Amino acid sequence: MTPAGKISITVNGEAREIAAGSNIVEMLEQLGVDSQRVAVELNRAIARNPDWTRTTVEPGSQVEIVEFVGGG
């Protein structure tokens, strides 16, 4: 059971809770993820960065977050 105002989602195979009505940027903030260094897949579709503030994460969503890593 989720607390009031929260929804359950799956992030990289792990059950997580975020605030209901969150967009992708807000979800990343709640998860402590730097939005400048990631790509996001929402329900098996790549979410384009320009759309993140307009894309609401719905209950039960499947999210994959891939962090960019520099190296050389």
Summary of the structure (lengths in Angstrom):
residues: 72
radius of gyration: 12.1
end to end distance: 45.2
largest distance: 46.0
contacts: 167
relative contact order: 0.27
helix: 24%
strand: 39%
